[in-house]
């Protein structure tokens, strides 16, 4: 590929939007580590971003058709990896989902999401039916459930849940009959009470408190409440980076990971928060546009998976900060501190750029 | 795979996805609007209730003891005025109020600058060590100024003021530049760090872990509840190898003259004395800011901040003759018993070189030449050796290279060589220059500690691993100072070193130039030097007053006893004019004090019980510091 062709076919808008978000994230992580001089979060985030970008361009440079061709191989490798971690992995905060590479802790379950996107694409694109048959439905569900079960066994329910939007989004685009949608809803309703039995106490509490934060203002509801105070007291322009009372004095917990949106909202105000949301919306609609122009089913499906993945992370995370969704520890893509999330997001971004690049047949 | 696919269904569905995204984002925007706009007042009110004040509890730095366990550097409590920036409404008003303190306008401005650049949730120390008047002034106006609080913090106290100031060093608020250095990783703005001397070299050991109190306060800053309290843990104590008694003698004897004294154990490398005059009072730096004092000290033309013992470079003068002697014997150019005739001068390369003694020394051999400091002998030796040999042996004795003592900022000194001259002047080396170098003049430059270390090697045949810190307490050894030319000790033939030592013994004990350093029963060996600071020709052009500024430097460097040496002493008095007259007596007092401390003079015998007490008193400090590896506070 000649340089000129790469440049002319590269989706600068999508990449630019994503990089603006990444910059805001680095700013947020910097601010969050101001009160702790020993924290290395800021410099690490820079390193992760750098590594992520490298990975993004690696993924970008391999024609996505080849990636889809090898999707099942990658899938099997991923499953083996997850099983291995279940046995040999490292336990942090009650989740045995961590791998330590060169002193850095890393959660492969994040990156496996992208592999699942590829695997589902591979299967879906091979189908000739206009609407999914029952058999296809079960195969797709099976492909997703296997890693989900492993991740649940690792004790990381939050990450496991984020596999479902991928499956849902891709099946909808792949041709899901209304019958199935209805069936899934009924199944979910039936399963909800059963899942209540599986959930751990603190997870149940979280759900209850989300429904009614006043249940426990000083305990579980505390995080959400403090995050809302941060967002609500930021004003139009915010307090300025490093000056947010809520963010700097440790009122909002997990400020550099799960609640980075609250920090940005407090310190850069309503304008900053709106900017973040608009940027996400821009990135997502850019992805949909790439899907519309994609050359083939595979491209469309990949885009669907990637967009669903990012969309649900944003909605759940921002919803949590605003007090709409339960407080499950989901990172905000491109903004939150954390290596695993950053790497998987950049891989996904690389896939989207890839589909855009190969949108023409010749 | 078909090239043309009918993707229309998928494309239409993915358009639906976009609609779904937009709709759900509208919900997020809606809730954001609700929280940040509609209910902003409500949340702002809640935020106000979340008022926490974090009061740091500064950890005291570790204490510093001398080798006998006497406290040199201590901590005292000091009342500091702290400004909490988050509570300050109008900084200008605050600083107007602060004008009521006994604080210079300049210092106030500087503090204001710091306050303006800090994050809102950091605190700024406005003034340390408040007087009673200042405290009552602040307390009386406390209601109007909730942003100011008086906090008790430990403050550094250098018990002996200027004594050993350069070795002990000083502390200060970390600078922006230092914040970026790895040496100070983990420190943050406003932290107090060691900036000089041992305080800096062992900053990590001495630094404790600050504690903090998280207080819930109301809107006027009154404490409602203590949320959390983390005790500070003090830094580790250090025991130095310095000997307070010897240090005191050295500094008293130097008096007001600029100069330096170094003394150490040539085998173990323990530094007993490190003095540099003029000195500064590190207590002036122990308070965070005192710009006037800082400006006065740092701009002083006498340069009191320079540690002359390790940072000042001087011509070694005649003391260099011992290095020449080692070089001569080791290369075999001369034999201990070879003699020359000194008629009071010699013509070499068409230039007449004087001996310091007009009538000449007559027939002298090596030891006699050292004893009488005969220039002619060493001119001729220099001619035979040539600059390359002189360079090689000087470097093997550690000249031209830092000594590796555990202090930052050591100077390298300079050993001239053909290569050096070519590099600096582009000109080639002239044989005549070698003659000046042979008596320690010319481009040859040493620091006092280097010269002392070279003599230490002559005394013991080993490289002294110089350090100021007693082993076992954060001791980090010393850098091998000598360049790659030398590997393992002993690197010189013992009989050669013995001949040089013999000459040095004669200098002190056989009515040589160094007799002022003689101590009965302690076999002191040494060499004096009287080094010119400017050339004779230049001197003639100056007025008498001008010339006195450039009076000769007085050197003495020596060790004792002759066999199994225990102590090396090096003294330089700048403008002291005569090594034998000014420097040797200072060294003599130090040798004597060391000797008498080890072998107390026989006075009238003490009554038995008192003797018991006396021996206990001298013994107790030793094991405490040697076995525990640090006394915790």
Interface residues (C-beta under 8 A of the other chain):
Chain A: X34 X35 X37 X38 X65 X130 X169 X172 X173 X174 X175 X226 X228 X229 X230 X231 X232 X233 X234 X235 X239 X242 X243 X245 X246 X248 X249 X250 X251 X265 X269 X270 X273 X274 X277 X280 X281 X284 X285 X288 X291 X292 X294 X296 X297 X300 X301 X303 X304 X307 X308 X311 X315 X318 X319 X322 X323 X324 X361
Chain B: X1 X3 X5 X7 X9 X10 X11 X13 X14 X15 X17 X18 X21 X22 X24 X25 X27 X28 X29 X31 X32 X35 X36 X37 X39 X40 X42 X43 X44 X46 X47 X50 X52 X54 X86 X119 X120 X121 X186 X187 X188
